[in-house]
Amino acid sequence: MSQPIKISVAKGDGIGPEIMDAVLSVFNAAQVPLEYEFIDMGKTFFEQGFGTGMTPAAKESVEHNGILFKGPMETPKGKGMKSINVTARKTWSTYANRRHFQSLPGVDTVFSRAGIPVDITIVRENIEGTYGGIEHLNTHDVAICRRIITRPGSEQVIRFAFEMARKEGFTKVTCAHKANIMKITDGMFLETFQRVATEYPEIQSNDIIVDDLAMKLVARPQEFQVVVLTNLQGDIMSDLCAGLVGGLGFAPSANVGDNISIFEAVHGTAPDITGKGVANPTSLLLSGLMMLRYLGFVKHAANIENALRYTLEQGVHTGDFGDRTIPSVGTTAFADAIIANLGKQPQFSKPREAVEGVSIFKKPQAPAGQKMMVSADTTEKKIIGVDVFIESALNGEELANLIGPVVPSSLKLTMISNRGTMVWPTGSVFTECVNHYRVRVEGETNPREIFAFLANLSDHLYVPSYEVLRQYGDKPGFSLAQGQ
């Protein structure tokens, strides 16, 4: 038997402890060589004053063991607190969220009734994008969220998707994006995908607009194998895919980083059934199987998954799914049925086989300091202007007349937009505006001249923010307004 590996375990909130106990009972019966270090993490500990939702001892445990297995956790509402789950993923740089959506026997869906098997892996960037949570009120009517996409962050998650595909025998990786609209941010993600794809010539690669992906997933899910996306888009598509296979109760999740990885149930804490012993542990069990394979315990994972499939084929189910003519069982009884079927093979679906030659997990050495990720850059850069964001209830023409005299002679007022649409020097009287303008001033300049201009402008108008305009080689580092 392999030497036991110690992992940190957080049972979670609501039904978390019930389903975690059920899953660990299956692991123990299957003699998985794990040692559990239970930690204090979740809503209860936030309410006790721990702002991240975990105690210092819990944080130390995860960082020492490198693996966290966790139940669902609730973020208290209306208390200004960041999500416990998102905080954990970002703090420990688990940059790749992997969710595997596969048809299961006994789980009735539109596609199971049509005889169409679903087997899709979504790989979602997990750290940046809109989930950076960088937001500001620029005026009392206008809220701003910064969507941060980085080249190194994009490459991390995209390379993870291709490496996973290579190791597990997938033949196709698709990049979903909105680069037709967000040409710089999603454009960078797509450009990185296309560059990395050239290093994996044996894997077919293609890209798709994310809204087109949504339509095709519900119409022809069998066309997709691995799909890699940015954070928010990946979050939405993940839940859509969960709907294809029966819901979040059948959707495992892994958050993988270079040093720490988190395996968790992504469904809610279900307070309405907490303590009743009827919760479905399947999602957490499947997440646990992803963890076992990550740790190298592939034979144990295959044995448990085959027992789960056999159990489902026999009609055993909790109250949230399954044949209604067969009485449902509780959480513990469902786990006991899987335990009783260990060693059995499913009869109506392909048994899961253990991949040979997988090495046992070895915890990486802790980094000496925070890692700085910067890609090579030989591009010539120059400052060519500034976008100034202004609070004003004037119309575009009135605003231009007010700002024009303040612009230094070396620069030129070229465009004013409102909510992304140009309203000066040309525009339409039908364009409805809010009290927040982007004023573009262009001309080759330097930071000192820009700051002097901003100081003079602030004597006349409120300037909540600004962005320096830079040219990168022959490419502008900024977008045009609609209509420009």
RAKAFEN-V450248 format. One line per field, one symbol per residue. phi: phi as a letter, one per 20 degrees, with the letter a starting at -180 (. if undefined). burial: + if it has 24 or more other ideal C-beta (glycine too) atoms within 12 Angstrom, else -. A space follows every 50 residues. Layout:
phi->???
burial->???
This chain:
phi->.ffgdececdfndlfgffffffffffgffelffcdddfcebpggeffeoe fenbfgfffffffeenccdcefceegemcmefggffgfffgelefdedcd dcfdfndfcgfffemdfdbcdeddfdddmfffmecbeecfdcddcedddd fffffgfffgfffffffdnfdbcdedacffdefeffffffgfgfffgfec ffdfcbcbffffggfffedbfffddccdbffffffffffffgffdooffc dfbcddcfdccccbedffelffdgnemdfeefgffffffffffffnefff ffffffffffffffnfbefebnffedgfdegfffffffffdgnedfedbf fedeffmeefgcffffffaffddcefbdffcbecqbedeceadfegffff ffegfeffffccfdaccclndfcbfcrcfefeddebdddddcqfbbgfff fffffffffdbedfabcfecddmddfebeeffne
burial->----+++++++++++++++++++++++--+-+-+-+++++++++++---+ -++++--++-+++-+++++++++++-----+-++++++++++++++++++ +++++++-+-++-----+++++++++++++++-----++--+----++++ +++++++++++++++--+-+-++++++++--+-+++++++++++-++--+ --+-++++-+--++-+++--+--+++++++++++++++++++++++++++ +++++++-++++++++++++---+--++++++++++++++++++++++++ ++++++++++++++++++++++-----++++++++-+++-++---+---- -+--------+---------------------++++++++++-+-+--++ -++--+++--+-++++++++++++--+-----+++++++++++-+---++ --++--+--++-++++++++------+++-+---
